[in-house]
Amino acid sequence: MSNTAPERSEQELEDAARMFKALSNPHRLRIFKTLSTCWAGQIVTGPVENFSNCQREFAERLGLAPSTVSHHFKELRQAGLIHMKRDGKDMLFWVDDNAVKALRALLDG
């Protein structure tokens, strides 16, 4: 039995690098960690104004402007770590479980 790690495709490595880059910012890492632990495996839904409240809560917790927190959410979304979707008057957002599994698999070797 071999102890070598499975070969990763170039695309898998590029995807992982993009996710790690997004998580290299301490504020984004803290936001992602909070979302991962608080809402693991759940889709959070609520009126758009609740999403704004969520961003304000993160802003207060991190000592950042709400617009900066919004930017961090955007970066996490573009990296494929979280998803956000408007559904009428509601805003849905959730952590991408497959992204978390892919990062874990890469780190576990």
VMD Tcl script that draws the C-alpha trace (Angstrom):
set ca {
  {0.00 0.00 0.00}
  {1.35 3.39 -0.97}
  {1.50 6.41 1.32}
  {1.54 8.90 -1.52}
  {-1.19 11.49 -1.76}
  {-3.59 11.18 -4.68}
  {-2.74 13.26 -7.71}
  {-4.76 16.45 -7.86}
  {-5.83 17.92 -11.16}
  {-4.59 21.33 -12.14}
  {-8.15 22.67 -11.78}
  {-8.49 21.26 -8.25}
  {-5.24 22.92 -7.26}
  {-6.27 26.25 -8.83}
  {-9.64 26.11 -7.06}
  {-7.95 25.36 -3.74}
  {-5.43 28.17 -4.25}
  {-8.29 30.61 -4.93}
  {-10.05 29.49 -1.72}
  {-6.88 29.69 0.36}
  {-6.19 33.16 -1.04}
  {-9.66 34.31 0.05}
  {-9.10 32.80 3.49}
  {-5.66 34.41 3.84}
  {-7.35 37.61 5.02}
  {-7.94 37.31 8.80}
  {-11.32 39.06 8.61}
  {-12.57 36.76 5.83}
  {-11.23 33.75 7.72}
  {-13.11 34.84 10.84}
  {-16.32 35.45 8.87}
  {-16.02 32.08 7.13}
  {-15.24 30.26 10.39}
  {-18.25 31.86 12.06}
  {-20.54 30.96 9.16}
  {-19.14 27.42 9.09}
  {-19.66 26.79 12.78}
  {-22.93 28.62 13.29}
  {-24.71 27.48 10.17}
  {-22.91 24.31 9.08}
  {-25.00 22.47 6.53}
  {-27.83 24.99 6.72}
  {-29.16 27.55 4.34}
  {-29.76 30.77 6.20}
  {-32.74 32.66 4.92}
  {-34.46 35.84 5.81}
  {-35.48 39.22 4.53}
  {-32.77 41.18 2.77}
  {-32.78 43.61 5.68}
  {-31.86 40.69 7.98}
  {-28.86 40.01 5.77}
  {-27.90 43.66 6.15}
  {-28.24 43.21 9.92}
  {-25.97 40.17 9.69}
  {-23.36 42.21 7.85}
  {-23.70 44.97 10.45}
  {-23.18 42.42 13.24}
  {-20.00 41.19 11.57}
  {-18.92 44.80 11.05}
  {-19.38 45.58 14.74}
  {-17.69 42.35 15.83}
  {-14.69 42.94 13.55}
  {-14.57 46.72 13.90}
  {-15.07 47.22 10.16}
  {-17.37 49.28 7.99}
  {-20.43 47.35 6.71}
  {-19.25 48.00 3.15}
  {-15.95 46.27 3.98}
  {-17.81 43.26 5.37}
  {-19.90 43.21 2.20}
  {-16.66 43.13 0.20}
  {-15.41 40.19 2.29}
  {-18.67 38.29 1.65}
  {-18.19 38.96 -2.07}
  {-14.61 37.63 -1.99}
  {-15.71 34.48 -0.15}
  {-18.50 34.00 -2.69}
  {-16.21 34.50 -5.68}
  {-13.78 31.96 -4.22}
  {-16.60 29.41 -4.08}
  {-16.61 29.18 -0.29}
  {-20.08 30.59 0.31}
  {-23.16 31.08 -1.81}
  {-25.57 33.97 -1.71}
  {-28.85 34.14 -3.56}
  {-31.69 36.61 -3.54}
  {-35.10 34.94 -3.45}
  {-37.73 37.63 -3.77}
  {-37.40 39.72 -0.63}
  {-35.21 37.13 1.07}
  {-31.46 36.68 0.95}
  {-30.16 33.13 1.21}
  {-26.57 32.34 2.06}
  {-24.70 29.19 2.96}
  {-21.25 27.67 3.21}
  {-20.34 25.39 0.31}
  {-19.86 21.98 1.94}
  {-18.10 20.64 -1.15}
  {-15.52 23.42 -0.97}
  {-14.86 22.62 2.68}
  {-14.52 18.91 1.87}
  {-12.15 19.66 -1.02}
  {-9.89 21.80 1.17}
  {-9.95 19.19 3.93}
  {-9.09 16.41 1.45}
  {-6.22 18.44 0.05}
  {-4.80 19.14 3.51}
  {-5.29 15.56 4.68}
  {-3.23 14.46 1.70}
}
mol new
graphics top color blue
foreach p $ca { graphics top sphere $p radius 0.5 }
foreach p [lrange $ca 0 end-1] q [lrange $ca 1 end] { graphics top cylinder $p $q radius 0.2 }
display resetview
